[in-house]
Amino acid sequence: MFGEWLVPDVPADMEAVKLVFVLESPHKKELEKKCPAAGTAGKAMARFLTGSGAKALGELIRDGETGNRYGIVNVCRIPMQKSAYNSPLSAEQNEIVKQLEKLRNPDLKSVDDELYSALLEDFKTRLSGISGKTRIIPCGRFARKALPAGMSWTADEIPHPSFGNWRKARYQKALAQIGTATIF
């Protein structure tokens, strides 16, 4: 039903990946490039991790430029915001996206439990392909809430990389943990 808007995790095989970032969902650039973290948030991640934001982290991973160092998994593989869709949706698709937009707010109580359960089940299935040695970093409240208990490597909450969050002073202590995680 959403095949043309489905964005796969990168890399396809996560078994040997050292560090996996968990993000919420794809948006416009991710749909265009067919990989997660392909827009400004992905460039912020690349700048933080590699020193260069010329290419977004999702593209670097997709193109094999990071070896087995990094991976990215979105909790939801389709956009959770209507504004991301690049062509008209059917009435049924519109209703699902409307519910997905509600799910983005982790404090909301009146959400579609069936849709949320299906989303989490798909997410959990994709996580099962990740090695037990891999360090998993949820980025943002939604990703942290969706991650099964005990899977997060960090004690501190890592913010989503959008809105310049990875450059803000208040997050530097938490982000420093990523720096230590990349050296094995």
C-alpha angles and dihedrals in degrees: 000000000000098000097130090053097045113119115197125222116255130266100025091220111049098174096106098032115125101202128023122193116207115210132176108248143313124277135189100305091044090055090049096047096034094228135091121258094023098137136058093308089054091049090051089051092049091048091052095045103035105019092243128088095183090111127028119250093242090056092047090053094042091051093049095247096130099049110214093324101102142026135178127212124182116211087223118032094206127058114277092202123074091216090068096063114102098199137032119289127218119247090259093049090048090055092050092049090048088056091045090054088056091049090057089074105075091197096059114107101188101071132135101269093194093054092044091049092050091048092050093046091053090047092049091049091053091048090055089074091063119098119247087237093060117104112228120208117190110205113209136358097286093052092045092051093047095049113098113252116277096018099100114097095200126071093201122067113256110210124231106267094238124105092031091290093146090060097048117110094227092064099044096096092053093043091051086071089065090056091055091045093058093060111075 
